[in-house]
Amino acid sequence: MPGSTKFLLSAVAFLLAVVAYLTANHLGLLTSSSATRPAASLPVTTTTSAPVPPQGSATQAASPTPTQLDPAQVKRLYETCTSGAFPTQSDATQRADACSQALQTRQLKPDEVAMARLVRGIARTALGDRALAGTDYADAVQHYDQLIDTRNPDALALYRRAVALEASGQTEKALEDYTAAIRADPKASFAFLGRGVLLAVRQRAYQRAIDDFDKVLVLEPDNVEALISRGDAFNQLGDIGRAMADLDRAVSLLPDKPTALLARGRVEGRRGNLSAAVRDYEAALKVDPRNVQALTDLAAARSLQGQPDRAIRDLDQTIAIAPNYALAFYNRGYANFALKRYDRAIADYSSAIRLDPRFGVAYNNRGLARAILGVDLVQALADTDEALKLQPLNVDIRETRGFVYLKLGDPALALKEYDTALDMDPNQSVALYGRGLAKIRMGDIAAGKNDQQAALTINPEVAREFAAFGLE
């Protein structure tokens, strides 16, 4: 049925850009990863830990407030805030707290304030606090506006502003800054990489992105992030051979890190090689047992292998580690759906929507589950209305709407939805069979049976699927 067979892997897209470069200088660029939406997909190397103030007692002096800290303490806070790669869910709380304390001292230099704001925004995004993260991104942009000399701009400052702009949804301005950073320093591999990620993720301009990743790899042949990103872009273009070549090389360069294993596993999963994908995810979890992306992707693969119970166990563990991870709730909703636990599926989809109100497929699948139960059809239709606003070109949503209208006893509107779905993809067996049902209910029996037969030619199980959901 629409939506029920679409399982959203956590490799939705690489989001911002290679995070390690944010904290690097021009000569000592770190080699870590990019973040996913909404949380970072790659491992973090935090070089310092947050200082723990002494506990106060009746016989001890009170701990110093941030404004009373000496310069060495402020430096340690700032290093905890900014050192290494972007924050992930595993260290986001620690990093955000360190950034906040460092900022509260009012002893940071202007460029350090901008950086601390940017990193805290990333940490808050990982924690699911988008409102406060947005404030940090906006403030970071304002600080970089003041820091950047338009007559002689610094490439790294332009890059960092681009990351803040992209994180706040200002894609075109971010693209301009990445390009300006490249003009300022034609050997700025981090800017090529950032622009390439943006082109691939935000604009799906995969060939242009590959061109940028090529430039990175000319400058840095062993840049794992560029190999992973280029491999993903090749995969999106259907060039599986070159995709796997890049990802195999990335794994060989980082055999003891989850980074490349996760990326390769995702490509294997998209190819349908679920056993190979599971091996990569399990290898990643041996290195980092609490890696929420590995747990989520492993659950996705297991569910697609017909093991929803095991998937739910993985996702329960994921949610225990990252309770604000909308994707984990969505995927657990799918697994519950597969087990026909529709009430639990609805609850999980509702949690995903609460955490990410723009999660279009979660609305769609919640509407589908409600329609199958047949107890809240008006709300089911409202769910698909919202899903359609968010993803107007998603054929599954059109199919779900057709299904809901059939359940509501309105075959004319169901027919309209199925027609729209088939205009988008003429080989959709669900839309063909559903349109056949709608035509039959409107009295056009011959045409309806023709549609149903065409659907059965594509998918011999489609009639059973409709019957299982109460429509024959």
C-alpha positions as CSV (number, residue, x, y, z in Angstrom):
1,M,0.0,0.0,0.0
2,P,1.1,3.6,-0.5
3,G,3.6,4.7,2.1
4,S,3.7,1.3,3.8
5,T,6.5,0.0,1.5
6,K,8.6,3.1,1.6
7,F,11.1,2.9,4.4
8,L,13.0,6.1,5.1
9,L,16.7,5.4,5.7
10,S,18.6,7.8,7.8
11,A,20.8,8.6,4.9
12,V,18.3,11.1,3.7
13,A,21.0,13.5,2.7
14,F,24.2,15.0,3.8
15,L,23.3,18.4,5.2
16,L,25.6,21.3,6.0
17,A,29.1,20.6,4.9
18,V,32.2,19.1,6.2
19,V,32.0,20.1,9.8
20,A,35.6,19.5,10.8
21,Y,36.7,22.5,8.7
22,L,34.7,24.8,10.9
23,T,37.2,24.6,13.7
24,A,40.3,24.4,11.5
25,N,42.8,27.0,10.4
26,H,44.0,27.2,6.8
27,L,47.0,25.0,7.5
28,G,45.6,22.4,9.9
29,L,42.2,21.4,8.5
30,L,40.7,18.5,10.4
31,T,39.3,15.5,8.5
32,S,35.9,14.6,9.9
33,S,32.4,14.5,8.6
34,S,29.3,16.3,7.5
35,A,26.0,16.5,9.4
36,T,22.8,14.9,8.4
37,R,19.4,16.4,8.7
38,P,18.7,16.6,11.6
39,A,21.8,15.1,13.3
40,A,25.4,14.5,12.3
41,S,25.9,11.2,10.5
42,L,29.6,10.8,11.1
43,P,31.7,10.3,14.2
44,V,33.1,13.1,16.3
45,T,36.6,13.6,17.7
46,T,36.3,15.8,20.7
47,T,39.8,16.8,21.7
48,T,38.9,18.2,25.1
49,S,36.2,17.6,27.6
50,A,34.1,20.1,29.4
51,P,35.5,21.2,32.7
52,V,33.5,20.1,35.7
53,P,33.1,22.9,38.4
54,P,33.8,21.7,42.0
55,Q,30.7,21.0,44.0
56,G,29.9,23.7,46.5
57,S,29.4,22.9,50.2
58,A,29.2,24.8,53.5
59,T,32.9,24.7,53.8
60,Q,33.8,25.4,50.2
61,A,33.8,28.6,48.2
62,A,31.1,28.7,45.6
63,S,32.1,27.8,42.0
64,P,33.0,30.8,39.9
65,T,30.4,32.1,37.6
66,P,31.3,32.3,33.9
67,T,32.1,36.0,34.1
68,Q,34.6,35.3,36.9
69,L,36.6,32.6,35.1
70,D,40.2,33.3,34.3
71,P,41.5,33.3,30.7
72,A,42.8,29.7,30.9
73,Q,39.4,28.4,32.0
74,V,37.7,30.4,29.3
75,K,40.1,28.9,26.7
76,R,39.3,25.4,27.9
77,L,35.5,26.1,27.6
78,Y,36.0,27.5,24.1
79,E,38.1,24.5,23.1
80,T,35.5,22.1,24.4
81,C,32.9,24.1,22.4
82,T,34.7,24.2,19.1
83,S,37.4,21.5,18.9
84,G,36.9,18.6,16.6
85,A,34.0,18.0,14.3
86,F,30.5,19.3,14.6
87,P,28.5,18.2,17.7
88,T,26.4,15.1,17.4
89,Q,23.7,13.8,19.6
90,S,26.2,12.0,21.7
91,D,28.1,15.1,22.7
92,A,25.7,17.9,21.8
93,T,24.6,18.7,25.4
94,Q,28.2,18.9,26.6
95,R,29.2,21.0,23.6
96,A,26.2,23.4,23.8
97,D,26.8,23.9,27.6
98,A,30.5,24.7,27.0
99,C,29.6,27.2,24.2
100,S,27.1,28.9,26.4
101,Q,29.5,29.2,29.3
102,A,32.2,30.5,27.1
103,L,29.8,33.1,25.6
104,Q,28.6,34.2,29.0
105,T,32.2,35.1,30.1
106,R,32.1,37.9,27.5
107,Q,35.8,37.3,27.1
108,L,35.7,35.8,23.6
109,K,37.1,37.7,20.6
110,P,34.6,38.6,17.9
111,D,35.6,35.7,15.6
112,E,35.4,33.3,18.6
113,V,31.9,34.6,19.4
114,A,30.8,33.9,15.8
115,M,32.3,30.4,16.0
116,A,30.8,29.6,19.4
117,R,27.4,30.7,18.1
118,L,27.7,28.6,15.0
119,V,28.8,25.4,16.9
120,R,26.1,25.9,19.5
121,G,23.5,26.2,16.8
122,I,24.7,22.8,15.4
123,A,24.6,21.3,18.9
124,R,21.1,22.6,19.5
125,T,20.0,21.3,16.1
126,A,21.3,17.8,17.1
127,L,19.2,18.1,20.3
128,G,16.1,19.0,18.4
129,D,15.9,22.6,19.6
130,R,15.5,24.3,16.2
131,A,14.2,27.6,17.5
132,L,17.2,28.4,19.7
133,A,19.5,26.9,17.0
134,G,18.0,29.4,14.5
135,T,18.8,32.2,16.8
136,D,22.4,31.1,17.0
137,Y,22.7,30.8,13.2
138,A,21.3,34.2,12.7
139,D,23.7,35.7,15.3
140,A,26.6,33.9,13.7
141,V,25.7,35.3,10.3
142,Q,25.6,38.8,11.8
143,H,29.0,38.4,13.4
144,Y,30.5,37.1,10.2
145,D,28.9,40.0,8.3
146,Q,31.0,42.4,10.5
147,L,34.1,40.3,10.4
148,I,34.4,39.7,6.7
149,D,36.3,42.4,4.8
150,T,34.5,42.6,1.4
151,R,37.6,44.1,-0.2
152,N,39.8,41.2,0.9
153,P,37.6,38.5,2.3
154,D,38.9,35.5,4.2
155,A,38.0,32.2,2.7
156,L,37.4,30.4,6.0
157,A,35.2,33.1,7.3
158,L,33.1,33.0,4.1
159,Y,32.9,29.3,4.5
160,R,31.7,29.4,8.0
161,R,29.1,32.1,7.2
162,A,28.0,29.8,4.3
163,V,27.4,27.0,6.8
164,A,25.3,29.2,9.1
165,L,23.3,30.5,6.1
166,E,22.7,27.0,4.8
167,A,21.7,25.8,8.3
168,S,19.1,28.6,8.5
169,G,17.7,27.7,5.1
170,Q,19.3,30.5,3.0
171,T,20.6,28.2,0.3
172,E,21.3,30.7,-2.4
173,K,23.2,33.0,-0.1
174,A,25.1,30.1,1.2
175,L,26.0,29.0,-2.4
176,E,27.3,32.6,-3.1
177,D,29.5,32.4,0.0
178,Y,30.9,29.0,-0.9
179,T,31.7,30.4,-4.4
180,A,33.2,33.5,-2.9
181,A,35.4,31.5,-0.6
182,I,36.7,29.6,-3.6
183,R,37.5,32.8,-5.4
184,A,39.3,34.1,-2.3
185,D,41.4,30.9,-2.1
186,P,41.2,28.5,-5.2
187,K,42.9,25.8,-3.1
188,A,40.3,26.0,-0.3
189,S,39.2,22.3,-0.5
190,F,36.7,22.9,2.4
191,A,34.8,25.4,0.2
192,F,34.7,23.1,-2.8
193,L,33.4,20.3,-0.5
194,G,30.8,22.5,1.2
195,R,29.5,23.8,-2.2
196,G,29.5,20.2,-3.5
197,V,27.4,19.0,-0.6
198,L,25.0,21.9,-1.0
199,L,24.6,21.2,-4.7
200,A,23.9,17.5,-4.1
201,V,21.6,17.8,-1.1
202,R,19.7,21.1,-1.7
203,Q,19.6,21.2,-5.5
204,R,20.2,17.6,-6.5
205,A,22.8,18.9,-9.0
206,Y,24.8,15.7,-8.7
207,Q,27.1,16.2,-11.7
208,R,28.0,19.7,-10.6
209,A,28.6,18.4,-7.1
210,I,30.9,15.6,-8.4
211,D,32.9,18.3,-10.2
212,D,33.5,20.0,-6.9
213,F,34.3,16.7,-5.1
214,D,36.8,16.0,-7.9
215,K,38.6,19.3,-7.1
216,V,38.8,18.4,-3.5
217,L,40.3,15.0,-4.3
218,V,42.9,16.6,-6.6
219,L,43.9,18.8,-3.6
220,E,43.5,16.1,-1.0
221,P,43.5,12.6,-2.6
222,D,42.7,10.9,0.7
223,N,39.9,13.2,1.8
224,V,37.3,10.7,3.1
225,E,34.5,13.1,3.2
226,A,34.9,13.9,-0.5
227,L,35.1,10.2,-1.3
228,I,31.9,9.5,0.6
229,S,30.1,12.5,-0.8
230,R,31.2,11.7,-4.4
231,G,30.2,8.1,-3.9
232,D,26.8,9.1,-2.8
233,A,26.4,11.4,-5.8
234,F,27.5,8.7,-8.2
235,N,24.9,6.4,-6.5
236,Q,22.2,9.0,-7.0
237,L,23.1,9.1,-10.7
238,G,22.9,5.3,-11.0
239,D,26.7,4.9,-11.5
240,I,27.0,2.2,-8.9
241,G,30.5,1.0,-10.0
242,R,32.1,4.4,-9.3
243,A,30.0,4.9,-6.2
244,M,31.3,1.6,-4.7
245,A,34.8,2.3,-5.8
246,D,34.8,5.6,-3.8
247,L,33.1,4.1,-0.8
248,D,35.4,1.0,-0.7
249,R,38.4,3.4,-0.8
250,A,36.9,5.4,2.0
251,V,36.4,2.3,4.1
252,S,40.1,1.3,3.5
253,L,41.2,4.7,4.7
254,L,39.0,4.6,7.8
255,P,38.5,0.9,8.6
256,D,38.0,1.5,12.3
257,K,35.5,4.3,12.0
258,P,31.7,4.2,11.4
259,T,31.9,7.0,8.9
260,A,32.6,5.2,5.6
261,L,31.0,1.9,6.7
262,L,27.6,3.7,7.2
263,A,27.9,5.4,3.8
264,R,28.7,2.2,2.0
265,G,26.0,0.3,3.8
266,R,23.4,2.9,2.7
267,V,24.4,2.5,-0.9
268,E,24.2,-1.3,-0.6
269,G,20.8,-0.9,0.9
270,R,19.6,1.3,-1.9
271,R,20.9,-1.4,-4.4
272,G,18.9,-4.0,-2.5
273,N,21.9,-5.8,-1.2
274,L,20.5,-5.8,2.3
275,S,22.8,-8.5,3.7
276,A,25.9,-6.4,2.7
277,A,24.3,-3.3,4.2
278,V,23.6,-5.1,7.5
279,R,27.3,-6.3,7.6
280,D,28.5,-2.7,7.3
281,Y,26.0,-1.4,9.9
282,E,27.0,-4.1,12.3
283,A,30.6,-3.3,11.8
284,A,30.0,0.3,12.5
285,L,28.2,-0.6,15.7
286,K,31.1,-2.7,16.8
287,V,33.2,0.5,16.7
288,D,30.5,2.7,18.2
289,P,27.6,0.8,19.8
290,R,25.6,4.0,20.5
291,N,25.8,5.3,17.0
292,V,22.1,6.3,16.3
293,Q,22.5,6.4,12.6
294,A,24.0,2.9,12.5
295,L,21.2,1.6,14.7
296,T,18.5,3.4,12.6
297,D,19.9,2.1,9.3
298,L,20.3,-1.4,10.7
299,A,16.7,-1.3,11.8
300,A,15.6,-0.1,8.3
301,A,17.5,-3.0,6.6
302,R,16.1,-5.5,9.0
303,S,12.6,-4.3,8.5
304,L,13.1,-4.6,4.7
305,Q,14.4,-8.1,5.3
306,G,11.0,-8.9,6.9
307,Q,12.3,-8.7,10.5
308,P,10.2,-5.9,12.0
309,D,10.5,-7.2,15.6
310,R,14.3,-7.0,15.4
311,A,14.0,-3.5,13.8
312,I,11.8,-2.3,16.7
313,R,14.4,-3.5,19.2
314,D,17.1,-1.5,17.4
315,L,14.8,1.5,17.3
316,D,13.9,1.3,20.9
317,Q,17.6,1.5,21.7
318,T,18.0,4.4,19.3
319,I,15.2,6.3,20.9
320,A,16.6,5.6,24.4
321,I,19.9,7.2,23.2
322,A,18.3,10.0,21.2
323,P,14.7,10.7,22.3
324,N,14.4,13.7,20.0
325,Y,15.3,11.8,16.8
326,A,12.2,12.1,14.6
327,L,13.5,9.6,12.0
328,A,13.7,6.8,14.6
329,F,10.1,7.3,15.6
330,Y,9.1,7.3,11.9
331,N,11.0,4.1,11.2
332,R,9.5,2.4,14.3
333,G,6.1,3.5,13.1
334,Y,6.8,1.7,9.8
335,A,7.9,-1.5,11.7
336,N,4.7,-1.4,13.8
337,F,2.7,-0.8,10.6
338,A,4.3,-3.9,9.1
339,L,3.2,-5.9,12.2
340,K,-0.3,-4.5,11.8
341,R,0.0,-2.6,15.1
342,Y,-1.7,0.4,13.7
343,D,-2.4,2.2,17.0
344,R,1.3,2.0,17.9
345,A,2.3,3.1,14.4
346,I,0.0,6.1,14.7
347,A,1.6,7.0,18.0
348,D,5.1,6.8,16.5
349,Y,4.2,8.8,13.5
350,S,2.7,11.4,15.8
351,S,5.9,11.6,17.8
352,A,7.9,12.0,14.6
353,I,5.6,14.9,13.5
354,R,5.8,16.5,17.0
355,L,9.6,16.5,16.7
356,D,9.6,17.5,13.0
357,P,6.4,19.3,11.9
358,R,7.6,19.2,8.3
359,F,8.0,15.5,8.1
360,G,5.7,15.0,5.1
361,V,5.8,11.2,4.8
362,A,5.1,10.8,8.5
363,Y,1.8,12.7,7.9
364,N,1.1,10.5,4.9
365,N,1.7,7.2,6.8
366,R,-0.3,8.3,9.8
367,G,-3.2,9.1,7.5
368,L,-2.8,5.7,5.9
369,A,-2.8,3.9,9.3
370,R,-5.9,5.9,10.4
371,A,-7.7,5.0,7.1
372,I,-6.9,1.3,7.6
373,L,-8.3,1.3,11.1
374,G,-11.3,3.2,9.6
375,V,-12.0,5.1,12.9
376,D,-10.8,8.6,12.0
377,L,-11.2,9.1,8.3
378,V,-11.6,12.8,8.4
379,Q,-8.4,13.2,10.4
380,A,-6.7,10.7,8.0
381,L,-7.7,13.0,5.1
382,A,-6.4,16.0,7.0
383,D,-3.0,14.2,7.4
384,T,-2.8,13.6,3.7
385,D,-3.7,17.3,3.1
386,E,-0.7,18.3,5.2
387,A,1.6,15.7,3.5
388,L,0.6,17.0,0.1
389,K,1.4,20.6,1.1
390,L,4.9,19.5,2.2
391,Q,5.6,17.1,-0.7
392,P,3.3,18.0,-3.7
393,L,5.2,15.7,-6.1
394,N,5.1,12.5,-3.9
395,V,3.1,9.9,-5.8
396,D,2.6,7.8,-2.6
397,I,0.6,10.7,-1.0
398,R,-1.7,10.8,-4.0
399,E,-2.2,7.0,-3.7
400,T,-3.0,7.3,0.0
401,R,-5.5,10.1,-0.7
402,G,-7.2,7.9,-3.2
403,F,-7.4,5.1,-0.6
404,V,-8.8,7.4,2.0
405,Y,-11.5,8.7,-0.4
406,L,-12.5,5.1,-1.2
407,K,-12.8,4.5,2.5
408,L,-15.0,7.6,2.8
409,G,-17.2,6.3,0.0
410,D,-16.3,9.0,-2.5
411,P,-15.0,7.1,-5.6
412,A,-15.1,10.2,-7.8
413,L,-12.5,12.0,-5.7
414,A,-10.5,8.8,-5.4
415,L,-10.5,8.5,-9.2
416,K,-9.1,12.0,-9.4
417,E,-6.2,11.2,-7.0
418,Y,-5.3,8.0,-8.7
419,D,-5.4,9.7,-12.1
420,T,-2.9,12.3,-10.8
421,A,-0.7,9.5,-9.4
422,L,-0.7,7.7,-12.7
423,D,0.1,10.9,-14.6
424,M,3.2,11.1,-12.4
425,D,4.1,7.4,-12.8
426,P,1.9,5.2,-15.2
427,N,3.3,2.0,-13.7
428,Q,2.1,2.4,-10.2
429,S,0.2,-0.9,-9.4
430,V,-1.5,0.6,-6.4
431,A,-2.8,3.6,-8.3
432,L,-4.0,1.3,-11.2
433,Y,-5.8,-1.1,-8.9
434,G,-7.3,1.7,-6.8
435,R,-8.5,3.5,-9.9
436,G,-10.0,0.3,-11.1
437,L,-12.0,0.0,-7.8
438,A,-13.1,3.6,-8.1
439,K,-14.3,3.1,-11.7
440,I,-16.2,-0.1,-10.7
441,R,-17.9,1.7,-7.8
442,M,-18.9,4.5,-10.2
443,G,-20.5,1.9,-12.6
444,D,-17.7,1.7,-15.2
445,I,-17.1,-2.0,-14.6
446,A,-15.2,-2.9,-17.8
447,A,-12.7,0.0,-17.5
448,G,-12.3,-0.8,-13.9
449,K,-11.4,-4.4,-14.5
450,N,-9.0,-3.4,-17.2
451,D,-7.1,-1.2,-14.7
452,Q,-7.1,-4.0,-12.1
453,Q,-5.7,-6.5,-14.6
454,A,-3.0,-4.1,-15.6
455,A,-2.2,-3.6,-11.9
456,L,-2.0,-7.4,-11.3
457,T,0.4,-7.7,-14.3
458,I,2.8,-5.3,-12.6
459,N,2.2,-6.7,-9.0
460,P,0.3,-9.9,-8.6
461,E,-0.1,-9.2,-4.8
462,V,-1.8,-5.9,-5.2
463,A,-5.3,-7.3,-4.9
464,R,-4.4,-9.0,-1.6
465,E,-3.0,-5.8,-0.3
466,F,-6.2,-3.9,-0.9
467,A,-8.3,-6.8,0.5
468,A,-6.1,-6.9,3.7
469,F,-6.9,-3.2,4.2
470,G,-10.6,-3.6,3.8
471,L,-11.1,-2.8,0.1
472,E,-12.1,-5.5,-2.5
